[in-house]
Amino acid sequence: MVESEIEALWNTVREFVYALQRRDPTVRRWVVPGSEADILLDLYGEQALLTLLKDYLGRKFILLRSGPVPEERTLRRVEIGWVKREGLRPTTEERVTLQLRRVRGRWRVEDVWPSPLDAPLTVSQARELAEREERAEPAILFLAGRSPVSLEGCGELDDVETLFVLGMEQEGFSPREIVRAVRLWRDFLRLGRPAYRKPALYAATVHYALCLLGHYDDTRQGIAAYYGVNPRSLGARLAEMEKHLHLVHFDPRYSALGPPPEAWKERWLASGRPWPIPLRQPVDLGE
């Protein structure tokens, strides 16, 4: 009997969740290599993904719905819900979405977010919820970077990654942003093939790039001082990354904060300024 697409998706989701719950190392069979989920496992271990999945609810989970991702033929999203009692539909707070990619004929998990399928939760939204709600749930606090998380340290980080992962964690970046920083660096290694003797310089550059992507107030001089490197050299390395990766503000590959407010984008476009916006161009979301 030929397995339908929804059966294949559901089978992957079940096996992935069960493997995480058992702390089974074969969980990697169900994960897209180099994906958000894969890097989360590298940095924070199984508990990070279990938290995003809301496994702490401790109930049976069911498949609610699945759907395609616009303009992405190999991607699907699957929404699951944690059942409080037989016959009751899960509430919004009890729903989680997994993004799956078809790799070599098999569906694998690429990402997880603690919200319904049609409302992916960004880091900025999670931070707003964490500040507004007196008792925000663990998945929201984790996504917002507001709960203590230990770095598992599985030995998969190179010399540059080790520096910026620890540096960004100490500076209060969320786990999702640190994962995006690792992805940015690995993409740059593959495309830019940098030759370097001072890992601190590239670590500072990745850190600075994520500050720009997050629209934080950190300065190039301050980050250079933090890593003990020359600010001018940091600027040159950022230009190099921007060239090879075509880095822009609100870059969906590396920014964890989501798209800009629609009204702000309309004002920006009406002014005749370029879109997408090069990462080194100053941007003020308050204008």
N, C-alpha and C positions, 0 to 999 in steps of 0.2 A: 504494500500500500504506500503510495507516494505521500510524503509529509507536506501539509500545506504551509504557506508562509507563516501564518499566525501560530501554528503548532511549533514550527521551528523557532520562532521568536520566543514563545513562552517556555520552550524547553531550555533555551539558553539562559533566560532570566532565572528560572528555577535552579538550574545547576550552579549558576554564578552565586546566587544568594546562599544556597545550601553550603557551597564550598567555603564561602566567607564565614558562615556561622560555625563551621567545623574547624576553622583556621587551617584549611587544607591547602597545601602548596600548589595543588593542581588547579587552583582558581585561575592561574595564569592562562590555562587553556581557553578560558571563556572571556579573555580580555584582549582588546586590540593593542598590539605592541606599540609603545611610544605615545599612547593616548593619555587623556586626562586621568582616566581610571588607573592606568598602568603606573603613571608617575606618582599618583596619590598612594598607591601600594608601596612603591619604592621609598617614599619619604616618611609616611605615617603608618604603614601597615594596614591590616584588615579593619581595625577599629574605625578608621576614618571613613571607609566606604559603608561600614555597617551603620555609622552615625547618620550619614547622608541618606541611607535607605530607611532610616527610622526603625531599625531593628529593635530599639529599646522599647517600642510599643508592646513587644512580646506577644503578638497575636499571629494568627494565620493570615497570609497575604493571598490576594486573588488578582487575576488579570482583569483590568477594567476596560482598556481599549488600546488600540495601536494606530499609528498614522505615519505617513511619509514625511520627509523633510523637503520643503520646497527646493527644487533645482538640485537635489542630491539623490540620485537614483540608488545609491548603495547604502543609504541611511534610513533607519526607521526609529520611531520613538514608541516606547511601550509604557503605559501607565499602570501601576499596581496600587492596591489599597490594602491597608491593614484592617481586618474585620474585628470589630468589637464584639459583635454577637451575630449569630446566624440570622439572615434576613435583613440586616441593617446595611445600607450602603455606606461606604467610608466617607467621612467628611473631607473637606479640602485639606485640613491639617493631617489627615491620615493617608494622604496620597503622595506618591513618589513617581518620578519619571526616569527611565533609563533610555539612553541613546545607544543604538546598536548599529554596527557597520558590517556589511557583508565582506568577508575576507576569505579568498580562496574557497568560495562556495559555502562558507559557514558563517552564521551570525555570531558576532562577538560584542561585548559591552565596551563602549567608548567613553561614556560619561554618565553621571548620576546627579540629579538635583532634587531637593526635597520639596517639590511642588507639583501641581498638575501638569499634564502634557502641554496644554496651550498657554501656560504661564511660567516659563522657566525663570527661576529666581536668581538674580544677580547679586554680587557681593554688596553693592551699594544699597539694594533693596533689603538685603538681610541685615545690614547695619542699621537701617532705619527701623526695622522691626525690633531689633535687639534693644535699641534705645527707647522705643515707644512702649514695649511690653515689659511689665515688671518681671514676669517669669517666662521669658522666651524659651522655646523648646531647644533641646541640645543640637538638632540639625541646623537651626538658624544661627545659634551661637557659634558653631563650628564654621559655617560658611562665612560668617561675619568676622571671624578671627577673634572672637570674644571669649573663647573657652580655652583653658590650658591644654595644649596638645604636645605630646612628646614626639620628637623625630626618631623614628625607628633606627635609621642609619644602617641600611642593609649592604653598604659597600658599593653601591652603584653610581656614586657621585665622583666626578673628576675633581681636579684641584681648584678649578674656577668655581664649579658648582658648590663645593664644600664651603667656600668663602661667602658667596652671596646668599646661599640658603640660610646659613647661620646668621649672617648680617641682617637679612631681611626679616627673619623671625624675631631677632632682638629689637628691630625697629617697629614691630607691630603689624607687619603685612599679614593678610589672611592666608591660610593654606592654599586657597585657589589661586591667589596671585603668585605665590611662590612656585606652584606647579607651572603656571604660565611662563614664569621666568626661566625655569629649567627647559621648557619647550623652546623658548626663544633662543637660548644659548645652543641647544642641540641642533636647531635648524641652521643657526649661523655657522656652527662647526662644519656642517655638511655642505653648505653653499658657499661660505666665505673662505673655508680652509685656512684659518688664521695661524700664523706661526708666532709664538710668544714665549717670552722668558719670565714675565711677571704676571702670574695669574690674578694678582690683586687688581691690576688695571682693567682687565676684562670683567672681573667680578663687579667692580665699581660701575662699569658701563652698563651691565645688565640691570643692576640695582637702579641706576639713574633712569634707564629706559622705562622701567616699571613705575617709577615716580611720575614720569611724564604721562604715561598711559593712564595712571590713576588720578592725574591732575592734582597732585599733592604739592605742598609748598617747599619741599626739600630743594636745596640749590645744588648746582654742580660743584661749587666750591666746598659745600658742607659734606657732600658724599665723597669727594676726592680726599678730604681730610680724614674722614672716617676710615677709608681703606689705605691711607698713606700714599696716595698717588698724585700726580700733577694734574690740575684741572684742565689745562690745555690739551694734554694727552688724552684725557677722558673724552673731551669734546671731539677729538679726531677719531677716536675709536667708535664713538656713537655715530658719526657721519659714515664710517665704514659699515656699521651694522645697518644703518638706514638704507644705504645703497644696495646691499645684498638682499635684504629682507623686505625692502619697500615698506618700511615702517610708517604708519600713519596713526593719528589720533583715533580712538574708538576702534582700533584694529581688532576684529573679532577673533583672530588667532591668539592674541596675546593679552588683550585687555579683559579683565574680569568684571568690569563695571557696567557692561551693557552699552547699548546705543545712546546717543545724546538725546535730551528732550527735544521733541518734534518742533516746538515753538522756537527753541534756540537754533536748531538746524535751519529752519526757514529764514530766520533773521540773518544767519551767516551766509546762506546762498543768495539772499536778496541783496547783500552788500557787494556781490561780485567777487568775493574771495574764493580761493581754490577749494575744491572738494574732490577726493579726500584730502585731509589736511596733513602735510608733512609733519613728522613727529617733532622736529626741532622748532617748528613755528609756534610762537606763544599763543595760548588759547585761554580765554577767561570765560568760564561757564556762567559767571554772574553778569555778563554784559547783556 
